[in-house]
Amino acid sequence: MSRKGLLIDYEYCTGCHSCEVACKQEHGHPVGRGGISLIEILTEKPDGTYRIDYVPFPTLYCDLCAARTARGERPACVKHCQAATMYHGDIAELAAIMEERPHCALFTPR
């Protein structure tokens, strides 16, 4: 069986927090805990302008929605991502997608 992962193309993440909400609702996490956390990164560019990136970052509580994926469903965060920037699948397939995109992060659970 191939190892599964989560690819996040944060080039287009809008910071809507849908992934966090979906995860909390799916797993019943209490306030302050969740399987994914949205991080905001502010970077000053050489021309003096700024770029804001939002990076959904899986935490140690993320199991890629093992119960959902066992039923053939996508993880809750992937299903509810309003910008469609999250992908779930085999690590090798996700790495191939990553080759074509400049701002991606690939995560795997423990």
C-alpha positions as CSV (number, residue, x, y, z in Angstrom):
1,M,0.0,0.0,0.0
2,S,1.4,3.4,-1.0
3,R,1.8,6.1,1.6
4,K,-0.7,9.0,1.4
5,G,-0.2,12.7,1.9
6,L,-1.7,16.1,1.6
7,L,-0.4,18.6,-1.0
8,I,-1.2,22.3,-0.4
9,D,-0.8,24.7,-3.3
10,Y,-0.6,27.9,-1.1
11,E,-0.2,30.1,-4.2
12,Y,-4.0,30.4,-4.3
13,C,-5.0,29.9,-0.7
14,T,-7.2,32.8,0.3
15,G,-7.0,32.3,4.1
16,C,-10.7,31.6,4.5
17,H,-10.2,29.1,7.3
18,S,-12.6,26.6,5.8
19,C,-10.0,23.8,6.3
20,E,-9.8,24.5,10.0
21,V,-13.6,24.7,10.4
22,A,-14.2,21.5,8.5
23,C,-11.5,19.6,10.5
24,K,-12.9,20.8,13.8
25,Q,-16.5,19.8,12.8
26,E,-15.4,16.4,11.4
27,H,-13.4,15.5,14.5
28,G,-15.0,17.5,17.3
29,H,-11.8,19.1,18.3
30,P,-12.1,21.6,21.2
31,V,-11.2,25.3,20.9
32,G,-7.5,25.7,20.5
33,R,-6.9,22.3,19.0
34,G,-7.3,21.0,15.4
35,G,-5.8,18.9,12.8
36,I,-4.9,21.9,10.6
37,S,-3.9,25.4,11.4
38,L,-3.8,28.3,9.0
39,I,-0.5,30.3,9.2
40,E,-0.2,33.8,7.7
41,I,3.3,34.7,6.3
42,L,4.0,38.4,5.4
43,T,7.1,38.8,3.2
44,E,8.6,42.1,2.0
45,K,9.6,41.9,-1.6
46,P,12.8,43.6,-3.0
47,D,10.6,46.3,-4.6
48,G,9.2,47.3,-1.2
49,T,5.8,45.8,-1.7
50,Y,4.5,42.9,0.4
51,R,3.2,39.4,-0.3
52,I,0.9,37.6,2.1
53,D,0.8,33.9,1.9
54,Y,-1.6,31.7,3.8
55,V,-0.3,28.2,4.5
56,P,-2.7,25.6,6.0
57,F,-0.4,23.5,8.2
58,P,-1.4,20.1,9.4
59,T,-0.7,19.5,13.1
60,L,0.1,16.4,15.0
61,Y,-3.6,15.7,15.4
62,C,-4.0,15.3,11.6
63,D,-4.6,11.7,10.5
64,L,-5.8,12.7,7.0
65,C,-9.3,11.9,8.1
66,A,-8.5,8.1,8.2
67,A,-12.2,7.2,8.7
68,R,-13.3,9.3,5.7
69,T,-10.5,8.1,3.4
70,A,-11.2,4.5,4.4
71,R,-14.7,5.0,2.9
72,G,-13.2,6.5,-0.3
73,E,-14.0,10.1,0.7
74,R,-11.5,13.0,0.7
75,P,-10.3,14.5,3.9
76,A,-12.6,17.1,5.3
77,C,-10.1,19.9,4.7
78,V,-9.7,18.9,1.1
79,K,-13.4,18.6,0.5
80,H,-14.2,22.0,2.0
81,C,-11.3,24.0,0.6
82,Q,-13.0,26.9,-1.1
83,A,-10.0,27.8,-3.3
84,A,-9.5,24.1,-4.3
85,T,-5.8,24.3,-3.3
86,M,-5.6,21.1,-1.3
87,Y,-5.0,17.6,-2.8
88,H,-5.0,14.2,-1.1
89,G,-3.3,11.1,-2.6
90,D,-0.2,9.0,-3.1
91,I,2.9,10.8,-2.1
92,A,4.6,10.0,-5.5
93,E,1.6,11.4,-7.4
94,L,1.5,14.5,-5.2
95,A,5.2,15.1,-5.7
96,A,4.7,15.0,-9.5
97,I,2.0,17.7,-9.2
98,M,4.4,19.7,-7.0
99,E,7.0,19.8,-9.8
100,E,4.7,22.0,-11.8
101,R,3.8,24.5,-9.1
102,P,6.0,27.1,-7.4
103,H,4.4,27.5,-4.0
104,C,3.5,24.1,-2.6
105,A,4.0,22.1,0.6
106,L,3.6,18.3,0.9
107,F,2.7,16.9,4.3
108,T,2.5,13.3,5.5
109,P,1.0,12.1,8.8
110,R,3.0,10.1,11.3
